[in-house]
Amino acid sequence: MAAKKPQQSLQALLHDLTNPDYRVRRNAARDLGYLGDRRALDALVVALKDKTVTVRSRAIVALRRIADPRAIEPLVHQITDPRCHIHRPAYETLLSFGVAALPALLQALQDSNAKLRAVAAHALGELRDPRAVEPLLQVLGDPVPHVRKNATIALRLLKDRRAVEPLITRLDDPDPDICILAALALGDLGDRRAIAPLESLLAKPYQSATTYEMVTRSLQRLRTYLEQQA
């Protein structure tokens, strides 16, 4: 069912967005989204810093409805919020902008905040834009495991063979989860350069059962693909 247009004017809703009562602010943010008027953007961006979570979450949804790319940069700073009512809709809203969000996410990939780098890496994978490949390769060696992990996941989604050699280096990552993710990505890329490193990883002693199983599957998938292409 289509949302009903609010009865109040833009100016009245903007005024309500500063009301001391959070319920009035919350409803104003919601109705500004339904109104869809880009003139509300600045006020909604300010509402992203509201002390009440529900006001902030309604402002994020409203910004998605208005779909003005000027909201991208402010939204980037919401994707690391610990509350799912904030970071989840902010992340989804960023992705809804498509490649328009690429520059802001690439900048976030270089941020000093490791959590922001990690979330940005994941989002870049979901955008599937090849321009993100080289920046993601640069953070494969990030000192924070979660950043390396998400960069590996993103490169698997991008399926670009420029990532083959860098991903091979991650087979020796001190984090076993990253080793597995790198192996899975290499299995998907279909490049024979990965066969020997994957075989070497399987031959190492004291592998966990999960690592052995995942690497074996990846190697089988890669060999099957290369046989089909022969």
Secondary structure, 3 states (H helix, E strand, C coil): CCCCCCCCCHHHHHHHCCCCCHHHHHHHHHHHHHHCCHHHHHHHHHHCCCCCHHHHHHHHHHHHHHCCHHHHHHHHCCCCCCCHHHHHHHHHHHHHCHHHHHHHHHHHCCCCCHHHHHHHHHHHHHHCCHHHHHHHHHCCCCCCHHHHHHHHHHHHHHCCHHHHHHHHHHHHCCCHHHHHHHHHHHHHHCCHHHHHHHHHHHHCCCCCHHHHHHHHHHHHHHHHHHHHHC
